[in-house]
Every structure is written in C-alpha cells, then in structure tokens.
Amino acid sequence: MRSSWSLPYVLAGATSALLVGAKIAPAHDLKSEVPVVRVAPTASAAPTTDSVTTKRLATIAARTKAALAALGDAVRPLSHPRALEDAFQSYFAFKAAHQDEVRQPYLYFADYGLPSSAPRGYVFDMTKLQIVEGPFTVAHGRGSVAGKDGIPRRFSNAVGSAATSLGLYVAQELYRFHGAAAGRSYSAVGMRLEGVSRNYNDNAHARGVVAHGAPYVTPKGAGRSEGCPAMELARAKRLLPKLANGGMVFLFAPNSDWMQKDPWLAGE
C-alpha cells in the first residue's frame, strides 16, 4: 500500500545545566550567581494528527456531496443507493492522498449490480462535474456469472479466476490489445490498470486485467471478458485516450464484504 499521510511537527526541547564539582555559594550570593534563562514563546502550535485527518475527511465529504448534487440525478438506474457515492468518495480520497498520480480529471464508472444487457458504464469529468459519455454497455468477467447474460455475483482478485475485481484503479498507459472472440482474433485500443483497492484488485497487473475495446460489446448488450471492463471498439478508441496516464476507474457491485473493507471506502 502506498505511504500514508505525513504531518509536520514542531519539536521543542528544554535546556539544562550540569554542574560537576561546583562550590556552594553563600546564601546572600545565590541571586546573583543563578543565570536567568528566557524562553521565547512559540508562534503557534502545530496541527495535530486528528485535526488534519478531520479536515481531510471533511474536504472529501464536501467534494463527494458536490459531485452527487451535480451528477446524481442523471445517473440512473443504480443497483444500490451507495453506488455513485462510493465511486466519488473513493476518487476524492485517493486523489487527496496521491494527487501526483491523478493527472487526468476523468473517472470511468461501471455498476456491476446491473445486468450485462443494461447500459451501466459512464465516464465523468470530475473537475467540471459533467458526464463525458454514458450510459453504455460494459463487459464483466466470465468467472463472475455462470450464464452468458445476467448480473455478476462472484468477484475475485485471484490469478486465473477470469472474474471481475471490484474497487478503484489508476489508469495507466495505452497499448495495442489483441484478443479473440467467437473464434476470431481482433485488435483494439487497450489501457493498463493498476488496482489500488488492497486485497480486492491489486493483482490486476498479474492477471492482465485492462480496459479495452471488444467486438462482443454492443449497444444492446455485453458479452463476457476475462475480468476486463471492456467496452465497444469505437468507444474505447474515443474514451481510453482521455483516461490514460492518470485517470481513474471504479467498478462497483452491491457486495457487502467489499463495501465494508475496501480501504478507500473504509477511510483507511
């Protein structure tokens, strides 16, 4: 996990004198022999860890509230009342802790509590608080649901699971993605992802989980991937360059274990 917040401290020490083998002065001379040490008052007390944390959390809460007010009514339906709030909270919490890594103002959000036939993906401009594009269909991993269609129920961070991994990702570089669908090979725009939700998606690199375009994603529905949040070929070509190298991705589902323990939702 990345390093936590560091706080400035002001260290103040008191001076002392060590008298070795000194003669004891007569009582009437003590006043003149004892030096007067004057300590200048400090300008102000350093902020405490609690005060800085409280201020940071208040800022995250305020930005989340503003984003919900601007975008909440336009993002419907949602599978859970917390879906969009969790996405925005995670985005602002990570940005507050790692501002140098969030170099693009875009957030790709997918609500996997909705079926694969439903438009469940959006890209938001988190500076302007606008929808860049969406809703649109998004694929989920074949390891997350038994049938071809439906709502994913199983989520995994394990290599070889072919399941969707929930949580927050940092968008990395673009590359030429090569895949196969219905026995035919294809190529598309791909974007590597770094999972930053500890224990839930931090194996993304090892698993080869990326965002990419795919021919099995159409406006009418999405087929299944190997765990990648794939989108339509033309849409990937249009949207992924905006997200690359510093945008963020948030994959949601109403999974109680993850919602309680993801570090960006639990406030760690």
Contacts in CASP RR format, 6 or more apart in sequence:
PFRMAT RR
TARGET T0000
AUTHOR 0000-0000-0000
METHOD contacts of the structure
MODEL  1
MRSSWSLPYVLAGATSALLVGAKIAPAHDLKSEVPVVRVAPTASAAPTTD
SVTTKRLATIAARTKAALAALGDAVRPLSHPRALEDAFQSYFAFKAAHQD
EVRQPYLYFADYGLPSSAPRGYVFDMTKLQIVEGPFTVAHGRGSVAGKDG
IPRRFSNAVGSAATSLGLYVAQELYRFHGAAAGRSYSAVGMRLEGVSRNY
NDNAHARGVVAHGAPYVTPKGAGRSEGCPAMELARAKRLLPKLANGGMVF
LFAPNSDWMQKDPWLAGE
1 198 0 8 1.000
1 263 0 8 1.000
2 97 0 8 1.000
2 98 0 8 1.000
2 196 0 8 1.000
4 97 0 8 1.000
5 52 0 8 1.000
5 53 0 8 1.000
5 56 0 8 1.000
5 97 0 8 1.000
7 46 0 8 1.000
7 47 0 8 1.000
7 49 0 8 1.000
7 52 0 8 1.000
8 46 0 8 1.000
8 47 0 8 1.000
9 46 0 8 1.000
10 42 0 8 1.000
10 45 0 8 1.000
10 46 0 8 1.000
12 42 0 8 1.000
14 39 0 8 1.000
15 37 0 8 1.000
25 33 0 8 1.000
56 96 0 8 1.000
57 267 0 8 1.000
59 92 0 8 1.000
59 96 0 8 1.000
60 89 0 8 1.000
60 92 0 8 1.000
60 93 0 8 1.000
60 96 0 8 1.000
61 89 0 8 1.000
63 88 0 8 1.000
63 92 0 8 1.000
64 85 0 8 1.000
64 88 0 8 1.000
64 89 0 8 1.000
64 92 0 8 1.000
66 129 0 8 1.000
67 88 0 8 1.000
67 92 0 8 1.000
67 124 0 8 1.000
67 126 0 8 1.000
67 129 0 8 1.000
68 84 0 8 1.000
68 85 0 8 1.000
68 88 0 8 1.000
70 129 0 8 1.000
70 130 0 8 1.000
71 84 0 8 1.000
71 124 0 8 1.000
71 129 0 8 1.000
71 130 0 8 1.000
71 131 0 8 1.000
72 84 0 8 1.000
74 131 0 8 1.000
75 84 0 8 1.000
75 122 0 8 1.000
75 131 0 8 1.000
75 135 0 8 1.000
77 114 0 8 1.000
77 118 0 8 1.000
78 84 0 8 1.000
78 111 0 8 1.000
78 114 0 8 1.000
79 111 0 8 1.000
79 112 0 8 1.000
79 113 0 8 1.000
79 114 0 8 1.000
79 151 0 8 1.000
79 252 0 8 1.000
79 253 0 8 1.000
79 254 0 8 1.000
80 113 0 8 1.000
80 252 0 8 1.000
80 254 0 8 1.000
82 254 0 8 1.000
82 259 0 8 1.000
83 111 0 8 1.000
83 113 0 8 1.000
83 252 0 8 1.000
83 254 0 8 1.000
84 109 0 8 1.000
86 250 0 8 1.000
86 252 0 8 1.000
86 259 0 8 1.000
86 265 0 8 1.000
87 107 0 8 1.000
87 109 0 8 1.000
87 250 0 8 1.000
87 252 0 8 1.000
88 107 0 8 1.000
88 126 0 8 1.000
89 264 0 8 1.000
89 265 0 8 1.000
90 167 0 8 1.000
90 168 0 8 1.000
90 197 0 8 1.000
90 250 0 8 1.000
90 262 0 8 1.000
90 264 0 8 1.000
90 265 0 8 1.000
91 107 0 8 1.000
91 126 0 8 1.000
91 168 0 8 1.000
91 248 0 8 1.000
91 250 0 8 1.000
93 264 0 8 1.000
93 267 0 8 1.000
94 101 0 8 1.000
94 102 0 8 1.000
94 168 0 8 1.000
94 170 0 8 1.000
94 196 0 8 1.000
94 248 0 8 1.000
94 264 0 8 1.000
95 102 0 8 1.000
101 170 0 8 1.000
101 246 0 8 1.000
102 170 0 8 1.000
102 246 0 8 1.000
102 247 0 8 1.000
102 248 0 8 1.000
103 245 0 8 1.000
103 246 0 8 1.000
103 247 0 8 1.000
104 171 0 8 1.000
104 242 0 8 1.000
104 243 0 8 1.000
104 244 0 8 1.000
104 245 0 8 1.000
104 246 0 8 1.000
104 247 0 8 1.000
105 125 0 8 1.000
105 126 0 8 1.000
105 127 0 8 1.000
105 128 0 8 1.000
105 247 0 8 1.000
106 123 0 8 1.000
106 124 0 8 1.000
106 125 0 8 1.000
106 126 0 8 1.000
106 132 0 8 1.000
106 171 0 8 1.000
106 242 0 8 1.000
106 243 0 8 1.000
106 247 0 8 1.000
106 248 0 8 1.000
107 123 0 8 1.000
107 124 0 8 1.000
107 126 0 8 1.000
107 247 0 8 1.000
107 248 0 8 1.000
107 249 0 8 1.000
107 250 0 8 1.000
108 121 0 8 1.000
108 122 0 8 1.000
108 123 0 8 1.000
108 171 0 8 1.000
108 211 0 8 1.000
108 229 0 8 1.000
108 239 0 8 1.000
108 243 0 8 1.000
108 247 0 8 1.000
108 248 0 8 1.000
108 249 0 8 1.000
108 250 0 8 1.000
109 121 0 8 1.000
109 122 0 8 1.000
109 123 0 8 1.000
109 124 0 8 1.000
109 249 0 8 1.000
109 250 0 8 1.000
109 252 0 8 1.000
110 120 0 8 1.000
110 121 0 8 1.000
110 122 0 8 1.000
110 138 0 8 1.000
110 229 0 8 1.000
110 249 0 8 1.000
110 250 0 8 1.000
110 251 0 8 1.000
110 252 0 8 1.000
111 120 0 8 1.000
111 121 0 8 1.000
111 252 0 8 1.000
111 253 0 8 1.000
112 120 0 8 1.000
112 140 0 8 1.000
112 144 0 8 1.000
112 151 0 8 1.000
112 152 0 8 1.000
112 164 0 8 1.000
112 166 0 8 1.000
112 251 0 8 1.000
112 252 0 8 1.000
112 253 0 8 1.000
113 120 0 8 1.000
113 151 0 8 1.000
113 152 0 8 1.000
113 252 0 8 1.000
113 253 0 8 1.000
113 254 0 8 1.000
114 120 0 8 1.000
114 151 0 8 1.000
115 149 0 8 1.000
115 150 0 8 1.000
115 151 0 8 1.000
116 137 0 8 1.000
116 139 0 8 1.000
116 140 0 8 1.000
116 145 0 8 1.000
116 149 0 8 1.000
116 150 0 8 1.000
116 151 0 8 1.000
116 221 0 8 1.000
116 222 0 8 1.000
116 223 0 8 1.000
116 224 0 8 1.000
117 137 0 8 1.000
117 149 0 8 1.000
117 150 0 8 1.000
117 220 0 8 1.000
117 221 0 8 1.000
117 222 0 8 1.000
118 135 0 8 1.000
118 137 0 8 1.000
118 221 0 8 1.000
119 134 0 8 1.000
119 135 0 8 1.000
119 136 0 8 1.000
119 137 0 8 1.000
120 135 0 8 1.000
120 137 0 8 1.000
120 138 0 8 1.000
121 134 0 8 1.000
121 135 0 8 1.000
121 136 0 8 1.000
121 137 0 8 1.000
121 138 0 8 1.000
121 231 0 8 1.000
122 131 0 8 1.000
122 132 0 8 1.000
122 133 0 8 1.000
122 134 0 8 1.000
122 135 0 8 1.000
122 136 0 8 1.000
123 131 0 8 1.000
123 132 0 8 1.000
123 133 0 8 1.000
123 134 0 8 1.000
123 239 0 8 1.000
123 242 0 8 1.000
123 243 0 8 1.000
124 130 0 8 1.000
124 131 0 8 1.000
124 132 0 8 1.000
125 131 0 8 1.000
125 132 0 8 1.000
132 239 0 8 1.000
132 242 0 8 1.000
133 235 0 8 1.000
133 238 0 8 1.000
133 239 0 8 1.000
136 219 0 8 1.000
136 231 0 8 1.000
136 232 0 8 1.000
136 235 0 8 1.000
137 217 0 8 1.000
137 218 0 8 1.000
137 219 0 8 1.000
137 220 0 8 1.000
137 221 0 8 1.000
137 222 0 8 1.000
137 231 0 8 1.000
137 232 0 8 1.000
138 217 0 8 1.000
138 222 0 8 1.000
138 229 0 8 1.000
138 230 0 8 1.000
138 231 0 8 1.000
139 214 0 8 1.000
139 216 0 8 1.000
139 217 0 8 1.000
139 222 0 8 1.000
139 223 0 8 1.000
139 224 0 8 1.000
139 225 0 8 1.000
139 227 0 8 1.000
139 228 0 8 1.000
139 229 0 8 1.000
139 230 0 8 1.000
139 231 0 8 1.000
140 152 0 8 1.000
140 164 0 8 1.000
140 222 0 8 1.000
140 224 0 8 1.000
140 225 0 8 1.000
140 227 0 8 1.000
140 229 0 8 1.000
141 152 0 8 1.000
141 162 0 8 1.000
141 163 0 8 1.000
141 164 0 8 1.000
141 224 0 8 1.000
141 225 0 8 1.000
141 226 0 8 1.000
141 227 0 8 1.000
141 228 0 8 1.000
142 162 0 8 1.000
142 224 0 8 1.000
142 225 0 8 1.000
142 226 0 8 1.000
142 227 0 8 1.000
143 152 0 8 1.000
143 154 0 8 1.000
143 156 0 8 1.000
143 161 0 8 1.000
143 162 0 8 1.000
143 163 0 8 1.000
143 164 0 8 1.000
143 224 0 8 1.000
143 227 0 8 1.000
144 152 0 8 1.000
144 153 0 8 1.000
144 154 0 8 1.000
144 155 0 8 1.000
144 156 0 8 1.000
144 163 0 8 1.000
144 164 0 8 1.000
144 224 0 8 1.000
144 227 0 8 1.000
145 151 0 8 1.000
145 152 0 8 1.000
145 153 0 8 1.000
145 154 0 8 1.000
145 224 0 8 1.000
148 223 0 8 1.000
148 224 0 8 1.000
149 223 0 8 1.000
152 163 0 8 1.000
152 164 0 8 1.000
152 253 0 8 1.000
154 163 0 8 1.000
155 163 0 8 1.000
155 164 0 8 1.000
155 165 0 8 1.000
155 166 0 8 1.000
155 200 0 8 1.000
155 253 0 8 1.000
155 255 0 8 1.000
155 258 0 8 1.000
156 163 0 8 1.000
156 164 0 8 1.000
156 165 0 8 1.000
157 165 0 8 1.000
157 199 0 8 1.000
157 200 0 8 1.000
157 201 0 8 1.000
157 202 0 8 1.000
157 203 0 8 1.000
157 207 0 8 1.000
158 203 0 8 1.000
158 207 0 8 1.000
159 203 0 8 1.000
159 206 0 8 1.000
159 207 0 8 1.000
160 207 0 8 1.000
161 207 0 8 1.000
162 226 0 8 1.000
162 227 0 8 1.000
163 227 0 8 1.000
164 227 0 8 1.000
164 229 0 8 1.000
164 251 0 8 1.000
164 253 0 8 1.000
165 195 0 8 1.000
165 197 0 8 1.000
165 200 0 8 1.000
165 201 0 8 1.000
165 203 0 8 1.000
165 204 0 8 1.000
165 207 0 8 1.000
165 209 0 8 1.000
165 227 0 8 1.000
165 251 0 8 1.000
166 197 0 8 1.000
166 200 0 8 1.000
166 201 0 8 1.000
166 251 0 8 1.000
166 252 0 8 1.000
166 253 0 8 1.000
166 255 0 8 1.000
166 258 0 8 1.000
166 262 0 8 1.000
167 195 0 8 1.000
167 197 0 8 1.000
167 200 0 8 1.000
167 201 0 8 1.000
167 250 0 8 1.000
167 251 0 8 1.000
167 252 0 8 1.000
167 258 0 8 1.000
167 262 0 8 1.000
167 264 0 8 1.000
168 195 0 8 1.000
168 196 0 8 1.000
168 197 0 8 1.000
168 201 0 8 1.000
168 248 0 8 1.000
168 249 0 8 1.000
168 250 0 8 1.000
168 262 0 8 1.000
168 264 0 8 1.000
169 193 0 8 1.000
169 194 0 8 1.000
169 195 0 8 1.000
169 196 0 8 1.000
169 197 0 8 1.000
169 201 0 8 1.000
169 204 0 8 1.000
169 248 0 8 1.000
169 249 0 8 1.000
169 250 0 8 1.000
169 251 0 8 1.000
170 193 0 8 1.000
170 194 0 8 1.000
170 195 0 8 1.000
170 196 0 8 1.000
170 246 0 8 1.000
170 247 0 8 1.000
170 248 0 8 1.000
170 249 0 8 1.000
171 191 0 8 1.000
171 192 0 8 1.000
171 193 0 8 1.000
171 211 0 8 1.000
171 240 0 8 1.000
171 243 0 8 1.000
171 244 0 8 1.000
171 245 0 8 1.000
171 246 0 8 1.000
171 247 0 8 1.000
171 248 0 8 1.000
171 249 0 8 1.000
172 191 0 8 1.000
172 192 0 8 1.000
172 193 0 8 1.000
172 194 0 8 1.000
172 244 0 8 1.000
172 245 0 8 1.000
172 246 0 8 1.000
173 191 0 8 1.000
173 192 0 8 1.000
173 244 0 8 1.000
173 245 0 8 1.000
174 189 0 8 1.000
174 190 0 8 1.000
174 191 0 8 1.000
174 240 0 8 1.000
174 241 0 8 1.000
174 244 0 8 1.000
175 190 0 8 1.000
175 191 0 8 1.000
175 192 0 8 1.000
176 187 0 8 1.000
176 188 0 8 1.000
176 189 0 8 1.000
176 190 0 8 1.000
177 187 0 8 1.000
177 188 0 8 1.000
177 189 0 8 1.000
177 190 0 8 1.000
177 210 0 8 1.000
177 212 0 8 1.000
177 213 0 8 1.000
178 185 0 8 1.000
178 186 0 8 1.000
178 187 0 8 1.000
179 185 0 8 1.000
179 186 0 8 1.000
179 187 0 8 1.000
179 188 0 8 1.000
179 214 0 8 1.000
180 186 0 8 1.000
181 214 0 8 1.000
181 215 0 8 1.000
181 216 0 8 1.000
182 216 0 8 1.000
186 214 0 8 1.000
186 215 0 8 1.000
186 233 0 8 1.000
188 212 0 8 1.000
188 213 0 8 1.000
188 214 0 8 1.000
188 233 0 8 1.000
188 236 0 8 1.000
188 237 0 8 1.000
189 212 0 8 1.000
189 213 0 8 1.000
189 236 0 8 1.000
189 237 0 8 1.000
189 240 0 8 1.000
189 241 0 8 1.000
190 210 0 8 1.000
190 211 0 8 1.000
190 212 0 8 1.000
190 213 0 8 1.000
190 236 0 8 1.000
190 240 0 8 1.000
191 210 0 8 1.000
191 211 0 8 1.000
191 212 0 8 1.000
191 240 0 8 1.000
191 243 0 8 1.000
191 244 0 8 1.000
192 205 0 8 1.000
192 210 0 8 1.000
193 204 0 8 1.000
193 205 0 8 1.000
193 209 0 8 1.000
193 210 0 8 1.000
193 211 0 8 1.000
193 249 0 8 1.000
194 204 0 8 1.000
194 205 0 8 1.000
195 201 0 8 1.000
195 202 0 8 1.000
195 204 0 8 1.000
195 205 0 8 1.000
196 202 0 8 1.000
196 264 0 8 1.000
197 258 0 8 1.000
197 262 0 8 1.000
197 263 0 8 1.000
197 264 0 8 1.000
198 263 0 8 1.000
199 261 0 8 1.000
200 258 0 8 1.000
200 261 0 8 1.000
200 262 0 8 1.000
201 209 0 8 1.000
201 251 0 8 1.000
203 209 0 8 1.000
204 210 0 8 1.000
207 227 0 8 1.000
208 226 0 8 1.000
208 228 0 8 1.000
209 226 0 8 1.000
209 227 0 8 1.000
209 228 0 8 1.000
210 228 0 8 1.000
211 228 0 8 1.000
211 229 0 8 1.000
211 230 0 8 1.000
211 231 0 8 1.000
211 236 0 8 1.000
211 240 0 8 1.000
211 243 0 8 1.000
211 249 0 8 1.000
212 228 0 8 1.000
212 230 0 8 1.000
212 231 0 8 1.000
212 236 0 8 1.000
212 240 0 8 1.000
213 230 0 8 1.000
213 231 0 8 1.000
213 232 0 8 1.000
213 233 0 8 1.000
213 235 0 8 1.000
213 236 0 8 1.000
213 237 0 8 1.000
213 240 0 8 1.000
214 223 0 8 1.000
214 225 0 8 1.000
214 228 0 8 1.000
214 230 0 8 1.000
214 231 0 8 1.000
214 232 0 8 1.000
214 233 0 8 1.000
214 236 0 8 1.000
215 233 0 8 1.000
216 222 0 8 1.000
216 223 0 8 1.000
216 224 0 8 1.000
216 230 0 8 1.000
217 223 0 8 1.000
217 230 0 8 1.000
217 231 0 8 1.000
217 232 0 8 1.000
217 233 0 8 1.000
218 232 0 8 1.000
219 232 0 8 1.000
222 230 0 8 1.000
229 249 0 8 1.000
229 251 0 8 1.000
230 236 0 8 1.000
231 239 0 8 1.000
243 249 0 8 1.000
259 265 0 8 1.000
260 266 0 8 1.000
END
